[in-house]
Amino acid sequence: MSSQATPTLRLMGIGASPGVAVGHAFILDRKRIRTPKLRLAEAEVEPERMRMKTAVDLSDRQLIELKDQITRTEGSDHALILEAHRLMLQDPMLVDAVNQLIVEDRINAEWAVRRVARKIKHLFDNIPDEYFRERRSDVDYVADRIIRNLMGQVVDEEVEVPAEAIVVAHDLPPADAAMMARSGRVAGFVTDLGGHTSHTAIVARARETPAVVGAGRASEQISPGDLVAMDGTRGLVLVNPTEEQLQSFREEQRRHRDAEQLALATKDLAAVSTDDFRIRLNGNMEFLEEIPSLLAHGAEGIGLYRTEFMFLDRKTAPTEEEHYRAYRQVLEAMGGRPVTIRTLDLGGDKVPGKTKHEKEPNPAMGLRAIRYCLSNRELFRTQLRALLRASVHGNLRLMFPLICGVSELREARAELEACRTELGRAGVPVGKRFPVGIMVETPSAAMIADRLAQEADFFSVGTNDLIQYSLAIDRQNREVAYLYRPLHLSVLRMLETIVDAAKAANIPVSMCGEMAGDPLYTLVLLAMGFDELSMTSGQIPAVKGFIRRVGRAEAKELLREAMELTTAEEIERFMRTEMDRRFGVTTSS
């Protein structure tokens, strides 16, 4: 065991940015400040409101300066997050509510800000969508900034991080994460809070810095200077590891480094099996800044461009021009490579500027994705018109999410054609006809894949939802998370059905869920005959490496043996053993 003060400790979080890092912990104490609670005399109420206004104005000026600074060095994507914070500063839901508490409850501004922030966060707690639920942290960032300014405390203090440090924090404001990652001194991030779409995760992936988020009480359990070994793919953090564990991590780190070098060396090589079966490897992305990393790792295109970020932290839905500019930038940056853009995949309660619906009892199965778009035609048409206009600038592929039946696909395509006609009549340039495909992510779509394949130009399997719906488990529910098994026999059979239907109709079939980027499943997907796999940049080299080292015939034999087994545990154990035996790679999580 290490001689460090903290005994060896194993923590599990969410692997948010792939890579392995070993370094000493640098604890960043950005925990919420203690909020003073004072009762006001009547004569103090108006001065308190003015004090609040001064703090909000000061916070706004600070955010403008930060935004300018980050735009100059990091580009505009991360700066947009700070712009969202500025909008929040002016939001009546925050400012008016705070002033109301000052006047009616006669409490000091700090206390009022904290109470209102807590109430707003509670609204986010009830949002089932991970992407928007994680915006709770933005409320805290904004509230903390105002309170620190009210108390005359230093904000945006520049932190000097020791070289090769593992930064451990309860949570990281987006500005801190961006500035520290830019310094090049951070070996990795570990945070108590956050998920795959938290700001820290997005910044870390853009900077190719390993990150584990949602690691519970890591910032309390890890002491300054502790030796930390972390795996940003598996979400594993070891504190003061044993010599044996450390050696294993060093070895994994060496492999990852070799894979990175291999990625650079082989980025222009195709992912072709030893018996010449070709799989195109694409990247998943949300922000423009992710493109250089994807290309550096050999991405041949974009297999999934999520457009939900455009609806992030704003009061009104994005305009057609905003959509157009975003899509044009990505298409041009990819230089003619295919870019698959997914239309809006959110529920109605998260779309800004729209009337809030009553809370749905089961939102994952409610009015979301294509259902919401078809129920809100103008919002849908705005995005479709922008996509048609942007198609002039590159190799666009359009994808509709959560298609459950042929009628939905026909209806969505009809809207697209109506928009094309509308733009044509107005003399607005649009590109040539581009492929229009669907996400296959429900059992119903899988079961009628043969019919859908007659009317879709391509399939993209979204395994996260497909597995959730197939196995009837809520991925957000920790009590049943253990049931999430990509190698469940029912899932494998469903995937075979989808691929067979696509092959029979002679249309491409791809996968863009988490399963696509996990090397444990590469041989399974190779055996089934997927044409494309889409993943994060850091996952591309390993998946390509496995594909290039094995024949599809061999993989098909392996899959046949696996599917003769019955339970998910048996199949998973079999696959891990075979991966270890054939490639000498430990894939256990």
N, C-alpha and C positions, 0 to 999 in steps of 0.2 A: 504493500500500500504506500501511497505517496506520503511524504513527510509533511504535507500541507496541513493547515489547521482544520479544514473541513474534510470529513471522511469521504471516501469514494461514494458518489451519489449518481444515480441514473435518473434522468428526467426525460419524459417524452412530450413533445409538442407537435406542431404542424410543420412539416418540411415545406418552407415557403420559397427558398431559393437554393438550387442544388449546389453541391460542393462539400468538401470536407475541410475543416480548419482545426488547428490546434494552437492555442495561445493562452495567455494569462488574462484573467477577467478584469475588465475595467467597468466598474459599476457606475452607471450614470444615474444619479439620484434626481429624477425629474418627477418624483411623486407629488401628488397634489399638496399644495401648501395648506397649512392650518387656517381655516377661515374664521376671522373674528366675528362674534355675534353680539351686536349692541342694539339696545332700544333707543329710539330717538325722541327727543322732545319735539313739540310741534314746530318750534322755531328752527329746528335743525333739518326739517324735511326738505325744504327747497334747496338749501346749500348741498344737501346730500344728492339731490337729483343732478345738480350742476357738476358735482364731483364725479358722478356716474358718466355724464356726458363727456367730461374732459378725459376720462379713462378710455371711453370708446373711441374718441377722436385720436387719442395717442396710439391706441392699439391699431387703428386703421393706418396711421402713418407708418408705424413699424412694419406692418404687413406689406405695404407698398414698397418700402425699402428692401425688405427681404425678397419680395417677388422680383424686383428689378435685378437684385444680386444673383438670384438663382437662374433667372432667364439668361443672364449674360454667360453663366458658366455651365448650366445644365440643360438649357433649352426650355421650351415653353410648357411642356407637359406637366412637370412637377409644379411649376409656377401656377398652373391652373388650380391646383389644390388650395394655394394660398388665396387666390381670387375667390374661391368658394368660401373661405374663412371670412373674407371681407364682407361678402354678401350676408353671411350669418350675423356679422356684427350689426348690420342694419335691419335685421329681421324683426318685425314687430313682435313675433312670438317670443323673442328674447328681450328686446329693449323695452317694449311697452309693458311686458309682464313684470320686469324688474322695477320699473318706475311705479307700477301699480302697487307692488309690495311695499316699496319705500313709503308711498303716500298712505296706503290703507293700513298696513301692519306696523308702520313706523319702525322699520328695521334698517340697519345700515346696508349700504349697497353691496358689500362683499357677501353678506349673508343672503341677500335677495338674489344675487347672481347665481350662487350655488343652489338655491332652492329651485330656481327656474331651470337651470341646467339639468338638475336631477329629473325634473318633470319631463323635459324634452327627451332626455335619454330613455325614459321609460317608454315613450312612444316608439323609439327605435327598437327597444327590446322585443316588441310584439311583431316586428317585421320578420317573416320567415326567410326572406332572401338574404343570404350571407353577405352579398356585396353591399346592400344598403344597411344591413344591421351593423356592419362594421363602421359605419359613419358615426356611431355613437361617440367614438373617440374624438371626432372633430368638435363635437359639442364641448368636450372636456378641454381640448386645446384652446378653444376660443374663451371659455369661461376662465380658465387659469390665467390667460393673458390679461383679461380685464382685471381680475382680482389682484394680480401682481402689480399692475399699474396703479390700481386704487391704493395699494399698500406701499407704493414707491419702491418696489423691489426691482432688481435687475431682470430683464427678459432678454431672450436671444443671446445669452452669454456664450461666447465662443469657447468651446471645450477643446483642450489639447489632448488628443488621444495618443497613448504610447503606440509605437510601431507594433504591428502584428497583434493588436489586442482583440480580444473577443468582447465586444460591447454588450453589456447585460443591463437591461432596463425594464421597468414595469411596463412602460410603453414609450414610444418615441414620436415626438411631433414630426410631421413631414419635413419641416425645414432642417431639423437636427439630423434626421436620417440622410437627407440629400447632401448636406454639407460634410458630414463625417464620411460618407461613402466616397465623396469626391476627393477627400484628402488622401486616399490611398493607404491610410494607416490602419484601417479596420480589416481584420482577418475574417470576422463574422459577427452576426447579430443574434442575440437571444433576447426575446421579450416575453413578459408574462402574458400579455394580451395580444390580440390580433389574429387574423386568419389569412387565408391565401390571397385575399384582395385588400389587405390592410396596406397603409401607405409604406410601412417598413418593408413589407414583402415586395411591393411594386418597385420601390427604389432599389432594393437589394438585387432583384432579378435584372433590372436595367444595368446595374453596375457589376453583375456577375459576382456578387459577394454572398457567400453561404449565409443562410438565415433560417433560424427556427423560431417560430412565433407561437403564441398560445401555450407557453410552457409553464402554466400554472403560477407557482410562487418562486420562480427561478431567481428573481432579483433579491428575494429574502434568503434563499437557501445557498446562494453562491456568495462567497466573500471576495473582497478585492484581492487580486493577486492569485486566486485559485487557478490551478491549471485546468483548462476546459478543452475537451475534445468534442467537436460537434459535427453532425452529418445533416446538411441541409436538404438532403433528399428524403432520408428516412424520418427526419424530425427528432433525431436522437441527440441528447446532450449528456456527456459523462463529465462529472466534476471530480477533479483529482483522481484520474483513472489509475488503475494498477499498471505496473510495467507491461504486463501482457496486453491489457486493453489499449494502452498507449501505442504499443508496437503495432497492434492491429489497425488502429486509426492512422498511424504513420504510413502503414502499408496501403491503406485505402486512399490516403491523401496522395501517395505516390502514384497509385493507379489512376486517380482522378487527374493528376497533373499530366500523366502520360496520355490519358484519354484526350485531355485538352490539346496537347501537342499533336496527337494523332488527328484531332478534329481539324487543326490548322493544315496538317499535311494531307488529310483526306477529304477536306471540305468540298472539293470539286469532284470527288469520286462518287459514283452512284451506289446506292444500297442495293447490291445485287447478290443473291445467294450463290453458292458454288455451282448450282445447276441452273444459273441464269434467270432466276425469277426476280424481277425488278420491283422494288417498292419505293415510291416517292416519299421522302421525309420532309414534312412541312413544319411550320412553327405556329404556335398559338400566341396571340398577342392582344393587348389592349391599348398600349401607348406607342407612339411613333418611335420613342427612344429605344424600344426593344428590338427594332429592326437590325441595327448594326450587329448586335450580338447574335441574332438568329442567322444572319448571312455568314458571319465569321465561323459559325458552327456547322455550316453546310445546309441550312434550310433551303429547299428548292422552291418554296412558295409559302404563302400563308394559308394554313388549313382552317383556321378559325380566327376571325377578327371580331372580338366582342364589341358591340357598339353601346353597351349600357353605360359606359363611363361618361357619355355625353349628357346623361341625365343626372349626373352626380351633383349633389349639393346645389341645386338651383331652384328658383321659384317658377320658372317658365320652361316649357319644353324647347329644345334647340330648334332653331329655324332651319329652313331648307338650305340656306347658304352655309350655316355652320356645319350641317351634315356634309354638304358637298366639299367644303374645304378639307375636312378631316379625311374623307375617303380619297380625295384627289392626292393629298400628301402621301398616303400609304401606297397608293397605286404607283405614283411616280417614284417613290423611294425603292419600290421593288423592281423597277426597271424591266417591266414586261413579264416578270414571273407571275404565276397565278396568285390571285388574292381572293380568298373566300370570305365574304362578308356576311355575317349572320344578322338578320333583322332583329329588331328589339325583342329581348327575352326577359321581360319583367312583367309583374302583375300591376293592375291598375292603381293599387294603393301607393305605388312608388313612383308614378310618373308625375313630375311637377306640373303644376298648372291645371291639373285635372281634379274633378270633384272626387273627394275621397269616398270610397265605397265602404259599406259596412264591413267590419272585420269578417273575413271568410273563415268558416270553421276548419277548412282544410285547404289552405291556399296553394299547396303544391299541386292540387288537383283542381284548382279553381280557374278564375279568369286571368290567365297569364299568357305570355309569349304570343303565338299566332292568334290565339283566341282573343286576346286583348286587342291586338292590332285590327282584327276583322270587326271588332265591336266599336272601334274608334278609327273610322276610315280616314279622317283628315290627318291624324297623327301618322298613320301608316303611309298614306300617300306622300306626305312630306318627305319621309325617309326614302320611299321608292323613287320619287322624282330626283332627289339628290343622287341616288345611286345611278340612275340612268344618265344623268349629266356627267357624273364622275367616270362613267365607263369609257368615255373618250380617252381617258388618260392612262389606261393600262389594261391588264388582263383580269377582268373582273369575273368572279363567280358569286352568285347570290344564293343564300341558303335560308330557308324558312325553318324556325324552331318548333318543336312540339307538334308536328303534324301527326294527327291520329287517324285521318281517313282521307280518301281521295277527294271528297267534296271540299275539304279545307284547302287542299293543294290547288284545286281548280279555281276556287274563289280567290286565293292569293295571287295566282298567276293572272287571273282576269284583271285584278287591280293593277298589276304591273303593266299589262298591255294597255289598259286605259290611260295610265300615266304616260306611257310611251307615245300614244296617239295625241294626247293633250300637248305634250312638249313639241311633237312634230308639227302640229297645227300652229303652234306659237313660234315656230322657227328656231327653237332651242336645239343646239346640236346634241345628239346622243350617239353613243358608240354602236357597234354592230351588236347583233343579238348575242347574249352571253349565256353560259350554262346556268340553269336554275335548278337547284337541288333541295333536298330536305334533310333535316336532322331526324334520324331514326332513334327515338329515345323512349318509346312506349311499347308495351307488349302488343297493343293493337296494331301499330305500324309494322312491327316485326311480323305479325301473323298475316298481314296482307301486303307484305313487301313485294310479292309478285305483281300485284295490281298497281301499287304505287310506282314500281319500277317502269311501268308502261308510260307514266306521265311525268316522271322526274328525270332530270338529266344526270343526276348523281345522288348517291347516298352518303351521308356522313353519320356514323354511329356515335351518339353521345352516351358513353357508358355510364356516366355518373347517374343520370336520371333513369336510364334503362335498367340498371341494376336495382336502383331504389324502388322503382315501380314493380319490377318483376318479383323481387323478394319481399315486397310489402314492408319496407323498413324506412323509417325517417332518419336520414343521415345526420340530422341535427340532434337526434336523441341519443345521448351517450349510453342509455340503458340498452339500446339495441344495436349499437355501432358494431359490435362483434359479428353481427349477422351479415355485414356488408362483405360479400365474397364474390369477387369477379370470376373465380374458377368454379362457382356453383354449376353443377351439370345443366341446370335449366338455362343459365346464362350462356353457357357454351353452345347449347343446342339452338338457342335463339340467334346467336351470332352466326351460326352456320346457315340458318334459314335466311337471314338477311343477305349474306354474301352470295348464297346460291341464287337468290332471286335477282340480285344485281348482275351476276354473271350470265344468267339465262337471258336477261334483257340487254346484255352487252353495254351496261353503264358502269362507270367507275364506282368503287365503294371504298370509303375511307373511314378512319376512326379519329376522333379528336378529344375523347375523354381521357381521364387520368390513366386508364389502362394502357393507352397507346404508348406512353412514355416510360413505362416500367419494364425494364429488361426481363423481369420474370415472365412476362406474357409475350415477349417478342416471338418466340418460336411458335406459340399457339396462333398468333395472328398471321405469321408467315405461312403456317400450314393451311390456314383457312383461305388464304388467297387475297387478303386485303391489298388494294392497289396503292393506298396512301395511308400514312400515319402522321398525325400532327401532335406536337408536343412543345415543351419549353426548350429553349436553346441548349441548356446544359444536358438535356437528356438525349439529344440527337447523336453525339458520338458513340455512346454505349450501345444504343439500339442499332446504329449502323454497323458497329463492330460485330455484333452477334449475327446480324443478317449476312454479312460478308464471310462469316466463318462456317456456315452450315448450309446444307442443301435443303431445298423445300421438301424433297421426297423423304429425307430423314426426319424433318420436322413433322410431316404428315403422319409418319409411323409413330412418332412420339405422342402426337395428339390422339391417335387412335387408341393407344395403350391407356392414355390418361382418361379418356371418355369411357373406358370399360370399368373404371372405378366408379364409386357411387357417391360418396360424400365430398363436400368441398374441401374438407381437411385432408382427405386421402389424396385428392387430385393436387392440392397445393403442395403437400409433402413430396409427392412424386415429382412435380415440376422442379421444386427446389433441389431435390437430390440430383436430378438430371442436369440442371444448370451447373451445379457444383462439380459433377463428375465430368461433364463435357468441356466446361470452360474454366473450372477452378475458381468460380466466383461465388461468394456467399451472398445469397439474395434474401436471406431471412431478415425480417424487420424487427 
